[in-house]
Protein backbone atom coordinates (compact mmCIF):
# COMPACT_ATOMS: atom_id res chain seq x y z
CA UNK A 1 0.00 0.00 0.00
CA UNK A 2 1.38 3.40 -0.86
CA UNK A 3 1.87 6.06 1.80
CA UNK A 4 -1.12 8.21 0.83
CA UNK A 5 -3.46 5.18 0.79
CA UNK A 6 -2.23 4.17 4.23
CA UNK A 7 -2.76 7.73 5.50
CA UNK A 8 -6.26 7.70 4.01
CA UNK A 9 -7.17 4.40 5.70
CA UNK A 10 -5.80 5.63 9.03
CA UNK A 11 -7.82 8.82 8.59
CA UNK A 12 -11.01 6.84 7.90
CA UNK A 13 -10.44 4.73 11.02
CA UNK A 14 -9.85 7.88 13.08
CA UNK A 15 -12.99 9.48 11.64
CA UNK A 16 -15.04 6.39 12.55
CA UNK A 17 -13.77 6.49 16.15
CA UNK A 18 -14.46 10.23 16.30
CA UNK A 19 -18.07 9.72 15.16
CA UNK A 20 -18.62 6.79 17.53
CA UNK A 21 -17.41 8.92 20.43
CA UNK A 22 -20.18 11.37 19.53
CA UNK A 23 -22.96 8.81 19.50
CA UNK A 24 -22.90 7.69 15.86
CA UNK A 25 -23.13 4.01 14.93
CA UNK A 26 -20.96 3.09 11.95
CA UNK A 27 -23.16 1.11 9.56
CA UNK A 28 -20.61 0.63 6.78
CA UNK A 29 -17.02 1.37 5.93
CA UNK A 30 -15.96 1.66 2.31
CA UNK A 31 -19.42 0.75 1.01
CA UNK A 32 -18.99 0.03 -2.68
CA UNK A 33 -21.31 -0.01 -5.64
CA UNK A 34 -19.30 -1.01 -8.66
CA UNK A 35 -16.07 0.97 -8.62
CA UNK A 36 -17.59 3.80 -6.59
CA UNK A 37 -17.39 4.05 -2.82
CA UNK A 38 -18.59 5.89 0.26
CA UNK A 39 -15.99 6.04 3.03
CA UNK A 40 -18.41 5.83 5.98
CA UNK A 41 -22.13 5.41 6.50
CA UNK A 42 -23.21 6.32 10.01
CA UNK A 43 -26.50 6.57 11.92
CA UNK A 44 -27.52 8.58 14.94
CA UNK A 45 -31.18 8.25 15.86
CA UNK A 46 -33.13 8.56 12.58
CA UNK A 47 -30.40 10.36 10.68
CA UNK A 48 -28.06 8.55 8.28
CA UNK A 49 -24.95 10.37 7.10
CA UNK A 50 -22.94 9.42 4.04
CA UNK A 51 -19.46 10.65 4.91
CA UNK A 52 -16.48 11.41 2.72
CA UNK A 53 -13.20 11.49 4.65
CA UNK A 54 -10.16 13.37 3.35
CA UNK A 55 -6.85 13.18 5.18
CA UNK A 56 -3.78 15.28 4.45
CA UNK A 57 -0.33 15.26 5.99
CA UNK A 58 0.39 18.82 4.88
CA UNK A 59 -1.04 21.78 3.01
CA UNK A 60 0.78 21.15 -0.28
CA UNK A 61 -2.41 19.99 -2.00
CA UNK A 62 -4.70 22.55 -0.39
CA UNK A 63 -7.45 21.99 2.15
CA UNK A 64 -8.59 18.36 2.27
CA UNK A 65 -12.18 19.28 1.43
CA UNK A 66 -11.13 20.86 -1.87
CA UNK A 67 -10.72 17.28 -3.13
CA UNK A 68 -14.48 16.67 -2.88
CA UNK A 69 -15.31 17.85 -6.38
CA UNK A 70 -18.70 18.01 -8.07
CA UNK A 71 -17.90 14.70 -9.79
CA UNK A 72 -16.97 13.08 -6.47
CA UNK A 73 -20.21 14.33 -4.88
CA UNK A 74 -22.17 12.84 -7.79
CA UNK A 75 -20.42 9.46 -7.29
CA UNK A 76 -21.19 9.52 -3.58
CA UNK A 77 -24.84 10.34 -4.31
CA UNK A 78 -25.03 7.40 -6.75
CA UNK A 79 -23.67 4.99 -4.13
CA UNK A 80 -25.88 6.52 -1.43
CA UNK A 81 -29.00 5.79 -3.49
CA UNK A 82 -27.85 2.17 -3.75
CA UNK A 83 -27.29 2.00 0.01
CA UNK A 84 -30.75 3.46 0.72
CA UNK A 85 -32.41 0.98 -1.67
CA UNK A 86 -30.78 -1.93 0.18
CA UNK A 87 -30.63 -0.72 3.80
CA UNK A 88 -32.83 2.34 4.21
CA UNK A 89 -35.62 2.42 6.78
CA UNK A 90 -38.95 4.21 6.57
CA UNK A 91 -38.67 7.58 8.27
CA UNK A 92 -34.88 7.85 8.00
CA UNK A 93 -33.43 11.22 7.06
CA UNK A 94 -30.26 11.42 4.97
CA UNK A 95 -27.46 13.89 4.52
CA UNK A 96 -23.93 14.16 3.15
CA UNK A 97 -21.13 14.99 5.60
CA UNK A 98 -17.43 15.56 5.13
CA UNK A 99 -14.58 15.03 7.55
CA UNK A 100 -11.23 16.70 6.94
CA UNK A 101 -8.26 15.43 8.90
CA UNK A 102 -5.03 17.40 9.04
CA UNK A 103 -2.39 14.94 10.23
CA UNK A 104 1.10 16.38 10.05
CA UNK A 105 3.96 14.09 11.01
CA UNK A 106 4.77 14.34 14.70
CA UNK A 107 1.59 16.30 15.43
CA UNK A 108 -1.77 15.14 16.77
CA UNK A 109 -4.46 14.97 14.08
CA UNK A 110 -6.93 17.82 13.76
CA UNK A 111 -10.44 16.67 12.83
CA UNK A 112 -12.93 18.96 11.12
CA UNK A 113 -16.47 17.52 10.77
CA UNK A 114 -18.77 19.38 8.38
CA UNK A 115 -22.36 18.16 8.82
CA UNK A 116 -24.62 18.56 5.78
CA UNK A 117 -21.56 19.52 3.72
CA UNK A 118 -23.49 19.53 0.42
CA UNK A 119 -26.92 18.86 -0.96
CA UNK A 120 -28.08 17.31 -4.17
Secondary structure, DSSP 8 states (H G I E B T S, - for coil): --HHHHHHHHHHHHHHHHHHTTT-EEEEEEEEETTEEEEEEEEETTEEEEEEEEEESSSTT--GGGG--HHHHHHHHHHHHHHHHHH--TT-EEEEEEEEEE--TTS--EEEEEEEEE--
